[in-house]
Amino acid sequence: MSKENANLKIFEIKGADSFDFNELENKLQSELEFQLSDLDVLKDEKKNIGNDENLGNIIKDVVWEQFLNQVAAKAGEDFIKENKGLTLDLRKEAHIQTTENFDKGIIATHNSKIDYQQRHDDYQARFQKDEMGKIKTKYDSRSGKEQKVLNKGARGDFDRGRDKGSASVHKDHTISTAEINRDAEANAHLGRAEQVAFANSEKNLNDLDSSANQSKGDSNMYDWLKSERDGKKPVDRFNINEKKLKGKYQIAREEYENIKQEGIHKSKEAGKQSRKEESFKMTGKALRTAVMLIFAEFIKEIIGKLIKWLKSAQKNLNTLIEHIKEAINSFIVKLKTHLINASNSVLTTIFVALVGPIVRTLKKVWILLKQGWKSVKEAVEYLKNPENEDKPLNIRLLEVGKIVMAGLSAVSAIVLGEAIEKSLMVIPFLAVEIPLLGSLANLIGLFAGGLTAGIIGAIVINLIDKAVQKEQKNNNVSKQIKKSNEILSTQSQLIELNSKQFAISKEKVTNSIAERNKKAKDEINKSLNSIFNEDVSNSKNENSFDEMERILKGLLD
């Protein structure tokens, strides 16, 4: 096998400029500052864009899905008849049922393993409807929430043939049948028999005082235990052990959630299997299966090498081309296991036909990124468009790749695919038509074109993301400097203000001291005057006494 590998590695691209990935980042940074200034649309996808493994998986999924859907366009009446009257639909939501879609009435009708439409019809039939067909709701005071109103017979399946206990001690559904009936998750991923089996299981069907059970009704255990009647809680009114009831509730709740998770897992696996079977549900199944396996291996090889390149320290055009060539070479070698009669010369022709157009396209894109930014700007505008914000990252990634490729004079995913197909048509067995699929050459070209668009989209989005990060970092530094200057200016103003306040305070204190000194001086002067005036008055009094004494003596004599 190693010798075959060596023989196949004969195609070299001459004169490829070894542009450095970091240089491209800097170029994008300097020339797209305005466009990047408000591009935060990639913020929510940071964990996927910044993680090479996640980015690789996204490319793999979207390219594979696009390829299958393009193949599906070739399906005709024979397939529709075999597929129970349904056209080919390989979208995930057509086969894999989610709780969210189930609750909205979006049903995975192409799933051939589980009849989700019947489950949804049964689920809806359990609720009361108004004259407009809308489900009625009522306010539940214990939970404080609006609850869907169930039909009277909704719980019939749960009560049929089960142990109901005695007159004094009932068998209570710890997780109530009403909760199960209202639970979209349980109704989407569990059959009715599974719901009933859990409801009446040992972990969920427990003894409860009959009066307490009648009081509890369909309420959640915790809501009921917290409720009050005439100021009393259930534990005060009934013969119950609150701690034991809560313990049984936890056991039942854990079992219920585990069973639902198992149901969700089964739904996913059933959807994957259904999707796989539908993709092969055309005539010539063995041949189509082999073809699909070939392309599954192809995408794994390419994406594996792309992830390796994204993680490498030396990311430039030459290393990217080498990684792509290694992947194609490995794919061709594996292809030999499916094409028993293919000689090495035929495999080499396939290798050259694949590598040549892909490498030339990558080189043109690299030059485009180096010298002209029109397509990248268009890609940025596409990402910023509000109409595209809600689209999944995988779709945006592929569209970005197509936009950049379309920016080249004569290269797009379609043109590239046609070029590869034309190169491969010279090999007779690749030109043979596969029923409802087209020729193998056409399929390889179609697949390689889409895959190249995915790779370019990943590289460009990765570049844009890094440029956005740098722009945000630079803006952050500028804002920090501006903020620091504002703080310094404010501090300077505060210092100046404090100085002025100090001068004013000093002047006030000085004036206050002077005023107090003046008042003290006035008080002293006033006191001195009072003292001197009192002495004069006393002198006059003494003269008056002397005069009175003389008069008295005169009278006595």
PLY file of the C-alpha trace (Angstrom):
ply
format ascii 1.0
element vertex 557
property float x
property float y
property float z
element edge 556
property int vertex1
property int vertex2
end_header
0.00 0.00 0.00
2.86 2.38 0.79
4.34 1.71 -2.64
1.01 2.60 -4.23
0.99 5.78 -2.17
4.39 6.68 -3.50
3.32 6.01 -7.07
0.26 8.17 -6.72
2.08 11.24 -5.38
3.15 12.47 -8.79
1.29 15.75 -9.08
3.11 18.88 -7.92
2.00 22.49 -8.23
4.84 24.70 -9.37
5.31 28.34 -8.49
2.79 28.46 -5.66
3.39 31.58 -3.62
3.92 30.67 0.02
1.69 33.35 1.53
1.70 33.27 5.28
-1.62 32.95 7.12
-0.64 35.64 9.65
0.21 38.00 6.79
-3.30 37.52 5.43
-4.75 38.31 8.85
-2.78 41.57 9.02
-3.84 42.46 5.48
-7.47 41.89 6.33
-7.05 43.85 9.55
-5.70 46.95 7.81
-8.06 46.98 4.81
-11.35 46.04 6.43
-11.31 48.13 9.62
-14.50 49.98 8.76
-16.42 46.85 7.81
-15.23 45.03 10.92
-16.04 47.85 13.33
-19.56 46.62 14.07
-19.28 42.96 13.04
-20.23 41.09 16.19
-22.39 38.53 14.40
-19.74 35.84 14.98
-19.66 36.42 18.75
-22.26 33.75 19.50
-20.43 31.23 17.30
-17.03 31.83 18.93
-16.86 28.35 20.48
-17.34 26.80 17.02
-15.18 29.15 14.95
-12.33 29.23 17.45
-12.28 25.45 17.88
-10.70 23.69 14.92
-12.43 20.38 15.69
-15.87 22.02 15.84
-15.21 24.03 12.69
-14.16 20.84 10.89
-17.30 19.01 11.97
-19.47 21.91 10.80
-17.84 21.82 7.35
-18.25 18.05 7.18
-21.95 18.19 8.08
-22.90 21.02 5.76
-20.97 19.71 2.73
-22.39 16.22 3.21
-25.94 17.56 3.59
-25.61 19.84 0.55
-24.25 16.94 -1.48
-27.07 14.61 -0.46
-29.69 17.24 -1.23
-28.18 17.86 -4.67
-28.21 14.14 -5.32
-31.79 14.08 -4.09
-32.78 16.49 -6.85
-32.16 13.65 -9.30
-34.69 11.36 -7.64
-37.72 10.62 -9.79
-41.06 8.89 -9.66
-39.60 5.44 -8.94
-38.05 6.70 -5.74
-41.20 8.54 -4.65
-43.24 5.37 -5.08
-40.74 3.38 -3.02
-40.63 6.13 -0.38
-44.37 5.96 0.44
-45.24 8.89 -1.79
-42.65 11.23 -0.24
-39.99 13.03 -2.20
-36.41 12.61 -1.06
-35.74 14.82 1.96
-32.50 14.28 3.85
-32.65 17.31 6.11
-32.12 16.47 9.78
-35.45 17.91 10.86
-37.24 15.67 8.33
-35.98 12.57 10.15
-34.85 13.55 13.64
-37.70 14.74 15.85
-36.89 17.42 18.43
-39.07 18.35 21.39
-39.18 21.99 20.31
-40.42 21.13 16.82
-42.91 18.59 18.23
-44.42 21.24 20.50
-44.74 23.58 17.49
-46.33 20.88 15.34
-43.27 20.54 13.09
-43.11 16.79 12.56
-40.29 14.58 11.26
-42.61 12.94 8.73
-39.81 11.21 6.81
-38.77 9.17 9.83
-39.58 5.59 8.85
-38.95 4.15 12.32
-41.37 6.11 14.54
-44.74 7.60 13.61
-44.30 11.05 15.14
-47.39 12.38 13.37
-49.56 9.86 15.22
-47.85 10.71 18.49
-48.53 14.39 17.91
-52.17 13.78 16.96
-52.70 11.71 20.13
-50.97 14.38 22.22
-53.17 17.17 20.85
-56.33 15.08 21.33
-55.81 15.06 25.11
-56.53 18.79 25.46
-59.71 20.82 25.41
-59.97 23.29 22.50
-61.92 26.51 22.03
-64.07 27.27 18.98
-60.93 28.41 17.13
-59.22 25.11 17.78
-56.78 26.63 20.26
-55.90 24.67 23.40
-57.63 26.05 26.50
-55.57 27.01 29.55
-56.34 27.81 33.17
-54.38 29.37 36.01
-53.07 26.94 38.64
-52.78 28.75 41.99
-50.42 26.14 43.47
-47.79 26.37 40.74
-48.55 29.96 39.79
-48.59 28.97 36.10
-51.04 28.64 33.24
-51.79 24.96 32.57
-53.28 23.32 29.49
-56.77 21.98 30.22
-56.97 18.20 29.76
-59.98 16.27 28.52
-61.76 14.16 31.14
-60.67 10.88 29.57
-57.02 11.87 29.16
-55.86 9.73 32.09
-57.85 6.64 31.15
-54.80 4.74 29.86
-53.02 5.21 33.20
-55.89 3.98 35.38
-56.91 0.97 33.34
-56.11 -2.21 35.31
-53.70 -0.63 37.80
-53.56 -1.08 41.60
-55.57 1.77 43.15
-55.02 0.84 46.81
-57.72 0.74 49.50
-60.45 3.11 50.67
-58.17 4.62 53.33
-54.81 4.41 51.52
-54.71 5.22 47.81
-52.01 4.44 45.26
-50.81 7.89 44.17
-48.96 8.78 40.96
-46.01 10.67 42.48
-45.31 12.24 39.07
-48.91 12.93 38.13
-50.57 11.62 34.99
-51.54 15.21 34.18
-47.88 16.23 34.09
-47.04 13.32 31.79
-50.00 14.13 29.52
-48.92 17.79 29.27
-45.20 17.04 28.83
-44.27 17.57 25.15
-40.90 15.90 25.71
-42.46 12.71 27.08
-45.09 12.61 24.32
-42.53 13.20 21.56
-39.96 10.62 22.63
-41.95 8.00 24.56
-44.71 5.77 23.25
-47.97 5.64 25.22
-47.09 2.20 26.59
-43.78 3.57 27.90
-45.54 6.49 29.57
-48.05 4.19 31.28
-45.31 1.76 32.32
-43.44 4.53 34.12
-46.56 6.09 35.67
-47.58 2.76 37.24
-44.06 1.61 38.14
-42.92 0.86 41.69
-40.86 4.06 41.75
-43.81 6.29 40.83
-46.92 4.57 42.26
-46.81 5.01 46.05
-49.13 4.76 49.07
-50.77 8.00 50.20
-53.54 8.72 52.71
-56.80 8.87 50.75
-57.75 12.34 52.03
-54.28 13.63 51.25
-54.41 12.08 47.77
-57.73 13.78 47.04
-56.26 17.08 48.22
-53.13 16.64 46.11
-55.03 15.84 42.94
-52.83 16.38 39.85
-50.54 18.90 41.55
-46.78 18.63 41.66
-45.73 17.10 45.01
-43.65 20.11 46.07
-46.35 22.59 45.01
-48.92 20.65 47.04
-46.73 20.38 50.16
-46.15 24.15 50.10
-49.84 25.01 49.62
-52.03 26.20 52.50
-55.69 25.89 53.44
-57.03 27.97 56.30
-53.43 28.76 57.20
-52.44 25.09 57.43
-50.19 23.06 55.13
-50.91 19.41 54.17
-48.47 18.12 56.79
-50.63 19.83 59.45
-53.91 18.49 58.07
-53.17 14.91 57.02
-51.48 11.78 58.29
-48.36 12.14 56.10
-44.57 12.21 56.48
-43.31 15.16 54.43
-39.68 14.00 54.41
-40.61 10.55 53.07
-42.90 12.01 50.42
-40.13 14.32 49.19
-37.72 11.39 49.09
-40.12 9.30 47.00
-40.69 12.29 44.72
-36.95 12.68 44.08
-36.66 8.98 43.20
-39.63 9.19 40.82
-38.40 12.44 39.25
-34.93 11.03 38.59
-36.41 7.90 37.00
-38.77 9.99 34.86
-35.97 12.20 33.53
-33.76 9.17 32.81
-36.52 7.47 30.83
-37.13 10.64 28.81
-33.41 10.98 28.03
-33.38 7.39 26.81
-36.34 8.25 24.60
-34.54 11.29 23.19
-31.50 9.15 22.40
-33.71 6.59 20.64
-35.32 9.38 18.61
-31.92 10.61 17.44
-30.69 7.14 16.54
-33.95 6.29 14.77
-33.72 9.56 12.84
-30.14 8.90 11.78
-31.00 5.39 10.64
-34.08 6.61 8.78
-32.08 9.36 7.08
-29.40 6.88 6.06
-31.92 4.40 4.67
-33.74 7.06 2.67
-30.49 8.19 1.07
-30.00 4.64 -0.22
-33.64 3.95 -1.10
-33.14 3.92 -4.86
-32.57 1.15 -7.38
-29.10 -0.42 -7.44
-28.73 -0.23 -3.66
-25.41 -2.05 -3.44
-23.79 0.26 -5.97
-25.22 3.38 -4.36
-24.12 2.21 -0.91
-20.56 1.78 -2.18
-20.66 5.22 -3.81
-21.91 6.89 -0.64
-19.27 5.12 1.45
-16.62 6.42 -0.93
-17.75 10.01 -0.47
-18.10 9.60 3.30
-14.45 8.49 3.38
-13.48 11.37 1.09
-14.92 14.04 3.36
-13.38 12.44 6.46
-9.94 12.53 4.84
-10.25 16.14 3.68
-11.64 17.49 6.95
-9.09 15.55 9.00
-6.26 17.18 7.05
-7.90 20.62 7.23
-8.13 20.38 11.03
-4.49 19.31 11.13
-3.55 22.34 9.00
-5.57 24.77 11.13
-3.79 23.48 14.23
-0.32 23.68 12.69
2.06 26.53 13.46
2.99 26.98 9.80
-0.22 27.87 7.98
0.52 28.92 4.40
-0.54 28.02 0.88
2.09 25.34 0.35
1.29 23.51 3.58
-2.46 23.73 2.84
-1.96 22.24 -0.62
0.19 19.46 0.80
-2.50 18.58 3.34
-5.20 18.56 0.64
-3.05 16.39 -1.64
-2.38 13.95 1.19
-6.10 13.65 1.84
-6.96 13.09 -1.82
-4.13 10.58 -2.17
-5.39 8.65 0.86
-8.92 8.75 -0.59
-7.75 7.41 -3.94
-5.92 4.53 -2.27
-9.11 3.64 -0.36
-11.08 4.00 -3.58
-9.07 1.10 -4.97
-10.72 -1.20 -2.41
-14.09 -0.39 -4.04
-12.85 -0.35 -7.66
-11.27 -3.77 -7.87
-10.39 -3.61 -11.56
-8.94 -0.10 -11.47
-5.24 0.06 -12.31
-2.73 2.43 -10.75
-2.69 4.52 -13.93
-6.45 5.01 -13.66
-6.15 5.96 -10.00
-3.38 8.40 -10.86
-5.62 9.99 -13.49
-8.36 10.40 -10.88
-5.83 11.90 -8.46
-4.60 14.44 -11.02
-8.15 15.29 -12.09
-9.10 16.03 -8.48
-5.97 17.76 -7.24
-5.37 20.00 -10.24
-8.62 22.03 -10.24
-8.85 22.13 -6.44
-5.29 23.36 -5.99
-5.65 25.92 -8.78
-8.82 27.21 -7.12
-7.16 27.41 -3.70
-4.22 29.27 -5.22
-6.53 31.75 -6.94
-8.45 32.30 -3.72
-5.19 32.80 -1.83
-4.10 35.40 -4.37
-7.53 37.00 -4.08
-7.10 37.24 -0.32
-3.62 38.66 -0.82
-4.36 41.27 -3.48
-8.05 42.05 -3.69
-10.66 42.20 -0.98
-13.86 42.67 -2.94
-15.16 39.15 -2.34
-14.10 39.16 1.29
-15.90 42.45 1.79
-18.96 40.89 0.18
-18.62 37.97 2.60
-18.47 40.40 5.53
-21.55 42.20 4.25
-23.31 38.84 3.94
-22.51 38.07 7.58
-23.66 41.52 8.71
-26.97 41.31 6.83
-29.78 41.03 9.46
-31.57 38.55 7.21
-28.68 36.10 7.63
-28.13 36.47 11.39
-30.51 33.65 12.32
-29.13 31.21 9.75
-27.10 28.30 11.19
-23.33 28.74 11.15
-22.91 25.82 8.74
-25.07 27.54 6.10
-23.30 30.89 6.56
-19.93 29.19 6.33
-20.74 27.50 3.02
-22.24 30.70 1.59
-19.11 32.67 2.52
-17.02 30.09 0.65
-19.27 30.35 -2.40
-19.16 34.16 -2.32
-15.35 34.20 -2.28
-15.14 31.58 -5.03
-17.65 33.50 -7.14
-15.38 36.53 -6.83
-12.84 34.83 -9.03
-13.22 35.46 -12.74
-14.39 31.97 -13.70
-14.46 29.90 -10.56
-17.40 28.84 -8.47
-18.38 25.62 -6.78
-20.41 24.69 -9.87
-17.69 25.62 -12.39
-15.06 23.81 -10.33
-17.26 20.72 -10.12
-17.79 20.76 -13.87
-14.05 21.09 -14.48
-13.34 18.07 -12.31
-16.17 16.12 -13.92
-14.79 16.88 -17.38
-11.34 15.65 -16.37
-12.78 12.41 -14.99
-15.09 11.63 -17.92
-12.10 10.30 -19.89
-12.12 7.28 -17.56
-14.78 4.94 -19.01
-16.22 3.45 -15.82
-16.52 6.90 -14.23
-18.71 8.01 -17.14
-21.24 5.21 -16.64
-24.59 6.51 -15.39
-25.72 5.30 -11.96
-29.54 5.19 -11.87
-31.02 8.36 -10.32
-27.56 9.60 -9.30
-25.71 10.44 -12.47
-22.18 9.43 -13.38
-19.51 8.83 -10.76
-17.48 11.57 -12.44
-20.37 13.98 -12.02
-20.79 13.01 -8.37
-17.08 13.39 -7.62
-17.05 16.79 -9.32
-20.18 17.90 -7.50
-18.80 16.75 -4.17
-15.32 18.21 -4.67
-16.77 21.57 -5.69
-18.93 21.81 -2.59
-16.12 20.59 -0.36
-13.72 23.21 -1.73
-16.33 25.90 -1.07
-16.65 24.61 2.50
-12.89 24.67 3.05
-12.58 28.19 1.66
-15.54 29.31 3.76
-13.87 27.93 6.88
-10.58 29.66 6.10
-12.25 33.01 5.32
-14.53 32.94 8.37
-11.52 31.98 10.48
-9.61 34.94 9.01
-12.51 37.32 9.55
-12.95 36.10 13.12
-9.28 36.65 13.94
-9.39 40.09 12.34
-12.49 40.94 14.36
-10.71 39.83 17.52
-7.72 42.04 16.73
-9.98 44.97 15.90
-11.91 44.51 19.13
-8.65 44.21 21.06
-7.29 47.40 19.48
-10.57 49.19 20.15
-10.47 47.97 23.72
-6.91 49.28 24.20
-7.89 52.63 22.65
-10.93 52.82 24.90
-8.76 52.00 27.91
-6.28 54.75 27.00
-9.12 57.21 26.40
-10.72 56.21 29.68
-7.40 56.58 31.50
-6.96 60.06 30.04
-10.49 60.95 31.11
-9.72 59.71 34.61
-6.47 61.73 34.73
-8.33 64.81 33.50
-11.01 64.31 36.12
-8.37 63.80 38.81
-6.64 67.02 37.72
-9.92 68.89 37.91
-10.57 67.44 41.36
-7.12 68.52 42.56
-7.69 72.05 41.22
-11.13 72.14 42.78
-9.75 70.94 46.11
-7.09 73.67 45.99
-9.72 76.32 45.42
-11.90 74.90 48.16
-8.90 74.92 50.51
-8.18 78.59 49.73
-11.81 79.50 50.30
-11.89 77.56 53.57
-8.65 79.21 54.68
-10.06 82.67 53.96
-13.26 81.83 55.84
-11.29 80.62 58.86
-9.11 83.75 58.82
-12.14 86.02 58.62
-13.84 84.05 61.36
-10.81 84.42 63.66
-10.59 88.15 62.97
-14.29 88.57 63.65
-14.02 86.63 66.91
-11.00 88.74 67.95
-12.95 91.91 67.26
-15.91 90.64 69.29
-13.58 89.69 72.15
-11.97 93.10 72.07
-15.38 94.79 72.18
-16.45 92.63 75.12
-13.27 93.46 77.03
-13.72 97.18 76.41
-17.33 96.96 77.50
-16.37 95.14 80.68
-13.67 97.68 81.54
-16.05 100.57 81.05
-18.58 98.87 83.26
-16.00 98.41 86.02
-14.85 102.03 85.90
-18.42 103.34 85.94
-19.19 101.20 89.01
-16.31 102.80 91.00
-17.59 106.30 90.33
-21.08 105.27 91.39
-19.76 103.78 94.63
-17.92 107.04 95.43
-21.12 109.03 95.05
-22.96 106.62 97.32
-20.39 107.09 100.09
-20.85 110.91 99.95
-24.62 110.46 100.21
-24.23 108.29 103.31
-22.02 110.90 104.96
-24.61 113.60 104.28
-27.42 111.45 105.66
-25.38 110.77 108.82
-24.94 114.48 109.44
-28.65 115.15 109.02
-29.51 112.37 111.50
-27.06 113.70 114.03
-28.64 117.14 113.67
-32.10 115.77 114.38
-30.93 113.85 117.41
-29.17 116.83 118.89
0 1
1 2
2 3
3 4
4 5
5 6
6 7
7 8
8 9
9 10
10 11
11 12
12 13
13 14
14 15
15 16
16 17
17 18
18 19
19 20
20 21
21 22
22 23
23 24
24 25
25 26
26 27
27 28
28 29
29 30
30 31
31 32
32 33
33 34
34 35
35 36
36 37
37 38
38 39
39 40
40 41
41 42
42 43
43 44
44 45
45 46
46 47
47 48
48 49
49 50
50 51
51 52
52 53
53 54
54 55
55 56
56 57
57 58
58 59
59 60
60 61
61 62
62 63
63 64
64 65
65 66
66 67
67 68
68 69
69 70
70 71
71 72
72 73
73 74
74 75
75 76
76 77
77 78
78 79
79 80
80 81
81 82
82 83
83 84
84 85
85 86
86 87
87 88
88 89
89 90
90 91
91 92
92 93
93 94
94 95
95 96
96 97
97 98
98 99
99 100
100 101
101 102
102 103
103 104
104 105
105 106
106 107
107 108
108 109
109 110
110 111
111 112
112 113
113 114
114 115
115 116
116 117
117 118
118 119
119 120
120 121
121 122
122 123
123 124
124 125
125 126
126 127
127 128
128 129
129 130
130 131
131 132
132 133
133 134
134 135
135 136
136 137
137 138
138 139
139 140
140 141
141 142
142 143
143 144
144 145
145 146
146 147
147 148
148 149
149 150
150 151
151 152
152 153
153 154
154 155
155 156
156 157
157 158
158 159
159 160
160 161
161 162
162 163
163 164
164 165
165 166
166 167
167 168
168 169
169 170
170 171
171 172
172 173
173 174
174 175
175 176
176 177
177 178
178 179
179 180
180 181
181 182
182 183
183 184
184 185
185 186
186 187
187 188
188 189
189 190
190 191
191 192
192 193
193 194
194 195
195 196
196 197
197 198
198 199
199 200
200 201
201 202
202 203
203 204
204 205
205 206
206 207
207 208
208 209
209 210
210 211
211 212
212 213
213 214
214 215
215 216
216 217
217 218
218 219
219 220
220 221
221 222
222 223
223 224
224 225
225 226
226 227
227 228
228 229
229 230
230 231
231 232
232 233
233 234
234 235
235 236
236 237
237 238
238 239
239 240
240 241
241 242
242 243
243 244
244 245
245 246
246 247
247 248
248 249
249 250
250 251
251 252
252 253
253 254
254 255
255 256
256 257
257 258
258 259
259 260
260 261
261 262
262 263
263 264
264 265
265 266
266 267
267 268
268 269
269 270
270 271
271 272
272 273
273 274
274 275
275 276
276 277
277 278
278 279
279 280
280 281
281 282
282 283
283 284
284 285
285 286
286 287
287 288
288 289
289 290
290 291
291 292
292 293
293 294
294 295
295 296
296 297
297 298
298 299
299 300
300 301
301 302
302 303
303 304
304 305
305 306
306 307
307 308
308 309
309 310
310 311
311 312
312 313
313 314
314 315
315 316
316 317
317 318
318 319
319 320
320 321
321 322
322 323
323 324
324 325
325 326
326 327
327 328
328 329
329 330
330 331
331 332
332 333
333 334
334 335
335 336
336 337
337 338
338 339
339 340
340 341
341 342
342 343
343 344
344 345
345 346
346 347
347 348
348 349
349 350
350 351
351 352
352 353
353 354
354 355
355 356
356 357
357 358
358 359
359 360
360 361
361 362
362 363
363 364
364 365
365 366
366 367
367 368
368 369
369 370
370 371
371 372
372 373
373 374
374 375
375 376
376 377
377 378
378 379
379 380
380 381
381 382
382 383
383 384
384 385
385 386
386 387
387 388
388 389
389 390
390 391
391 392
392 393
393 394
394 395
395 396
396 397
397 398
398 399
399 400
400 401
401 402
402 403
403 404
404 405
405 406
406 407
407 408
408 409
409 410
410 411
411 412
412 413
413 414
414 415
415 416
416 417
417 418
418 419
419 420
420 421
421 422
422 423
423 424
424 425
425 426
426 427
427 428
428 429
429 430
430 431
431 432
432 433
433 434
434 435
435 436
436 437
437 438
438 439
439 440
440 441
441 442
442 443
443 444
444 445
445 446
446 447
447 448
448 449
449 450
450 451
451 452
452 453
453 454
454 455
455 456
456 457
457 458
458 459
459 460
460 461
461 462
462 463
463 464
464 465
465 466
466 467
467 468
468 469
469 470
470 471
471 472
472 473
473 474
474 475
475 476
476 477
477 478
478 479
479 480
480 481
481 482
482 483
483 484
484 485
485 486
486 487
487 488
488 489
489 490
490 491
491 492
492 493
493 494
494 495
495 496
496 497
497 498
498 499
499 500
500 501
501 502
502 503
503 504
504 505
505 506
506 507
507 508
508 509
509 510
510 511
511 512
512 513
513 514
514 515
515 516
516 517
517 518
518 519
519 520
520 521
521 522
522 523
523 524
524 525
525 526
526 527
527 528
528 529
529 530
530 531
531 532
532 533
533 534
534 535
535 536
536 537
537 538
538 539
539 540
540 541
541 542
542 543
543 544
544 545
545 546
546 547
547 548
548 549
549 550
550 551
551 552
552 553
553 554
554 555
555 556
